[in-house]
Amino acid sequence: MEKDHNLELIERLRKELHNNPEMSMKEVKTKRILMDFIKTHTKSLEITDKGLWFYVLKKGKDHSSPIAFRADYDAVTCADGCPRHLCGHDGHSAVLAGFSLWLDTVQPEKDVYLIFQPGEENGMGAAICSSLIEEKNIGEIYGFHNIPGYECGEVILLNHTFACASTGLEIRFSGKQSHAAYPENGVNPANAIAEIIQSMNEVIREQHKGIVLGTVIGIEAGSHSYGVSAGEGTLRLTLRAEYQDEYDSFVSGIEKKAEELAADSGLSVEISRIEEFPATINDKGCVDKLRAVADKLNRKTAYPDEPFRWSEDFGYYLQKTRGAFMGIGCGVDHQALHTMEYEFEDEIIESVIEIYKGLLISDRIQ
């Protein structure tokens, strides 16, 4: 795509989205901006409003096994409670809306769906939107994330896991408070909390197929009164793993350990998984398609030695159909994601649209 009127439209859209950030699952204005943009600038696309989200359809010659592209549009909720676009979702959605301008002008071989998704930051959006995969029998799906630390436009590919599975785990113990001089008269959860942390670290040190990582996020137990033995305690962990089976085993093992410790110690326990993400596991055939397009465009490619440790709810789509998630470099010295200085790099907009076009052109768009 040349630096033309359409590209200027997309960059203005991206800036408008950036200046109107909204929290996950509350993106009312964001959704309206995007829908209005597509309605205003296209003629042949069908827009379906699904309440919290929407999708766009460009009908092709063949309605079997459609292809889909997805973008997220929520912002990061910062420590002050305010949302800000510190992860580039404004750019992701602007790219997909920009792709729709080109898609409006061609006749694809197969139906093409563009999914505009809320709530990626908390893992809730894709869990809802992925229902479209089964409803429309979508054969493959693609998405991207901008990645600082790589050259602008560099294509980052992984053949298997792109981003790790993860969950927050909150373990709340209830026991019995007592005088600190008579701890035997109470039930203090501190030892159970310590044993869970020790157990977690032992699992991490074991031999695994891939990344297995647990992080203590917070511990609350007792008070500042040195005469009182604690009767309540909460442990907050983030657990993550490269392979879904190792993730499932890791998380369920920690949950089982907490339940066993509670039973043995006379404690009651409540366990909650918070912001759970499946592993984003790419299909090798779909990665090969991205690689072929990147090569045809003479685009530099990178192949990290391990998946990204952060999580991405695109994995929900890949549990239902084949597809691939790629990274696009936004600058070697670019500000890091989720920092107050971060803003999406407009220079990569054209790069992603060209890759998406290449995927469809390889399917013999005429």
Long-range contacts (C-beta under 8 A, 24 or more apart in sequence): 1-98, 1-102, 1-350, 1-353, 1-354, 3-350, 6-98, 6-101, 6-102, 7-98, 7-349, 7-350, 9-37, 9-41, 9-98, 9-101, 10-94, 10-95, 10-97, 10-98, 10-101, 10-349, 11-94, 11-346, 11-349, 13-37, 13-94, 13-97, 13-98, 14-90, 14-91, 14-94, 14-344, 14-346, 14-349, 17-73, 17-85, 17-90, 17-93, 17-94, 18-85, 18-90, 18-343, 18-344, 21-75, 21-76, 21-83, 21-84, 21-85, 21-90, 22-74, 22-75, 22-83, 23-74, 23-75, 23-77, 23-83, 24-74, 24-75, 24-77, 24-118, 24-119, 24-120, 24-121, 24-122, 24-124, 24-125, 25-52, 25-74, 25-118, 25-119, 25-122, 25-124, 25-125, 27-52, 27-73, 27-74, 27-118, 27-119, 30-73, 30-74, 30-93, 31-73, 31-116, 31-118, 34-73, 34-93, 34-97, 34-116, 37-97, 38-97, 38-100, 41-100, 41-101, 41-104, 42-100, 42-101, 42-103, 42-104, 43-104, 44-104, 45-100, 45-103, 45-104, 50-129, 52-118, 52-119, 52-125, 52-128, 53-115, 53-116, 53-117, 53-118, 53-125, 53-128, 53-129, 54-116, 55-113, 55-114, 55-115, 55-116, 55-129, 55-132, 56-100, 56-113, 56-114, 56-116, 57-111, 57-112, 57-113, 57-114, 58-100, 58-103, 58-104, 58-108, 58-111, 58-112, 58-114, 59-111, 60-107, 60-108, 60-109, 60-110, 60-111, 60-112, 61-107, 61-108, 61-109, 61-110, 62-109, 62-110, 62-111, 63-110, 63-111, 64-110, 64-137, 64-139, 65-110, 65-137, 65-138, 65-139, 65-140, 66-110, 66-111, 66-112, 66-113, 66-136, 66-137, 66-138, 66-139, 67-110, 67-111, 67-112, 67-113, 67-138, 67-139, 67-140, 67-141, 67-142, 67-359, 67-360, 67-363, 68-112, 68-113, 68-114, 68-115, 68-132, 68-133, 68-136, 68-138, 68-140, 68-141, 68-142, 68-317, 68-323, 69-96, 69-99, 69-112, 69-113, 69-114, 69-115, 69-141, 69-142, 69-143, 69-356, 70-96, 70-114, 70-115, 70-116, 70-117, 70-126, 70-129, 70-141, 70-142, 70-143, 70-314, 70-317, 71-95, 71-96, 71-97, 71-114, 71-115, 71-116, 71-117, 71-143, 72-117, 72-118, 72-119, 72-120, 72-125, 72-313, 73-116, 73-117, 73-118, 74-118, 74-119, 74-120, 74-121, 74-125, 75-121, 76-121, 76-338, 77-121, 78-340, 84-340, 85-343, 85-344, 86-337, 86-338, 86-339, 86-340, 86-342, 87-121, 87-337, 87-338, 87-342, 88-145, 88-146, 88-330, 88-337, 88-342, 88-344, 89-120, 90-344, 91-146, 91-344, 91-345, 91-346, 91-348, 91-349, 92-143, 92-144, 92-145, 92-146, 94-344, 94-349, 95-144, 95-349, 95-352, 95-353, 95-356, 98-349, 98-353, 99-352, 99-353, 99-356, 99-357, 102-353, 102-357, 103-360, 106-360, 106-365, 106-366, 107-365, 107-366, 108-360, 108-363, 108-365, 109-360, 109-363, 109-364, 109-365, 109-366, 110-139, 110-363, 111-136, 112-360, 113-138, 115-141, 119-313, 120-312, 120-313, 122-275, 123-275, 123-276, 123-277, 123-311, 123-313, 124-313, 125-313, 126-313, 126-314, 126-315, 126-316, 126-317, 127-313, 127-316, 129-317, 130-316, 130-317, 130-319, 130-320, 133-317, 133-320, 133-321, 134-320, 138-321, 139-321, 139-322, 140-283, 140-286, 140-321, 140-322, 140-323, 141-317, 141-318, 141-321, 141-322, 141-323, 142-286, 142-290, 142-323, 142-324, 142-325, 142-326, 142-356, 142-359, 143-314, 143-317, 143-323, 143-325, 143-326, 144-325, 144-326, 144-327, 144-328, 144-352, 144-355, 145-312, 145-325, 145-326, 145-327, 145-328, 146-327, 146-328, 146-329, 146-330, 146-344, 146-345, 146-348, 147-308, 147-327, 147-328, 147-329, 147-330, 148-329, 148-330, 148-331, 148-334, 148-335, 148-336, 148-337, 148-342, 149-329, 149-332, 149-334, 150-302, 150-327, 150-329, 150-330, 150-331, 150-332, 151-300, 151-329, 151-331, 151-332, 152-329, 152-330, 152-331, 152-345, 152-347, 152-348, 152-351, 153-299, 153-300, 153-328, 153-329, 153-347, 153-348, 153-351, 154-299, 154-300, 154-301, 154-302, 154-328, 154-329, 155-290, 155-291, 155-294, 155-299, 155-300, 155-301, 155-302, 155-326, 155-327, 155-328, 155-329, 155-355, 156-301, 156-302, 156-303, 156-304, 156-326, 156-327, 156-328, 156-329, 157-282, 157-287, 157-290, 157-291, 157-294, 157-301, 157-302, 157-303, 157-324, 157-326, 157-327, 158-282, 158-287, 158-303, 158-304, 158-307, 159-282, 159-284, 159-287, 160-281, 160-282, 160-284, 160-307, 161-210, 161-242, 161-243, 161-279, 161-280, 161-281, 161-282, 161-307, 162-280, 162-281, 162-282, 162-307, 162-308, 162-312, 162-314, 162-324, 162-325, 162-326, 162-327, 163-277, 163-279, 163-280, 163-307, 163-308, 163-309, 163-310, 163-311, 163-312, 163-314, 163-315, 163-325, 164-211, 164-213, 164-240, 164-241, 164-242, 164-247, 164-279, 164-307, 164-308, 164-309, 164-310, 164-311, 165-240, 165-241, 165-242, 165-243, 165-244, 165-247, 165-277, 165-278, 165-279, 165-311, 165-315, 166-238, 166-239, 166-240, 166-241, 166-247, 166-275, 166-276, 166-277, 166-310, 166-311, 167-238, 167-239, 167-240, 167-251, 167-273, 167-274, 167-275, 167-276, 167-277, 168-217, 168-236, 168-237, 168-238, 168-273, 168-274, 168-275, 168-276, 169-236, 169-237, 169-238, 169-239, 169-251, 169-254, 169-255, 169-271, 169-272, 169-273, 169-274, 170-234, 170-235, 170-236, 170-271, 170-272, 170-274, 171-196, 171-234, 171-235, 171-236, 171-237, 171-254, 171-258, 171-269, 171-270, 171-271, 172-232, 172-233, 172-234, 172-269, 172-270, 172-271, 172-272, 173-232, 173-233, 173-234, 173-235, 173-258, 173-262, 173-267, 173-268, 173-269, 174-231, 174-232, 174-267, 174-268, 174-269, 174-270, 175-230, 175-231, 175-232, 175-233, 175-265, 175-266, 175-267, 175-268, 176-231, 176-266, 177-228, 177-229, 177-230, 177-231, 177-232, 178-228, 178-229, 178-231, 179-227, 179-228, 179-229, 180-226, 180-227, 180-228, 180-229, 181-227, 182-229, 183-229, 186-229, 186-231, 187-231, 187-265, 187-266, 187-267, 188-221, 188-222, 188-229, 188-230, 188-231, 188-233, 189-221, 189-230, 189-231, 189-232, 189-233, 189-265, 189-267, 190-221, 190-222, 190-230, 190-233, 191-265, 192-233, 192-258, 192-261, 192-262, 192-265, 192-267, 193-219, 193-221, 193-233, 193-235, 195-257, 195-261, 196-235, 196-254, 196-257, 196-258, 196-261, 197-235, 199-253, 199-254, 199-257, 200-237, 200-239, 200-254, 203-250, 203-253, 203-254, 208-241, 208-243, 208-246, 209-242, 209-243, 209-246, 210-241, 210-242, 210-243, 210-246, 210-306, 210-307, 211-240, 211-241, 211-242, 211-306, 211-307, 211-309, 212-240, 212-241, 212-242, 212-246, 212-247, 212-250, 213-239, 213-240, 213-241, 213-309, 214-238, 214-239, 214-240, 214-250, 214-254, 215-239, 240-309, 240-311, 241-279, 242-279, 242-306, 242-307, 243-279, 244-278, 244-279, 244-281, 247-279, 277-311, 277-312, 277-313, 277-315, 278-313, 278-315, 278-316, 278-318, 278-319, 279-307, 279-315, 280-307, 280-311, 280-312, 280-314, 280-315, 280-318, 280-325, 281-315, 281-318, 282-318, 282-323, 282-324, 282-325, 283-318, 283-322, 283-323, 283-324, 285-322, 286-322, 286-323, 286-324, 287-324, 287-326, 289-324, 289-359, 289-362, 290-324, 290-326, 290-355, 290-359, 292-362, 293-355, 293-358, 293-359, 293-362, 294-355, 296-358, 297-354, 297-355, 297-358, 299-351, 299-355, 302-327, 302-329, 326-355, 328-352
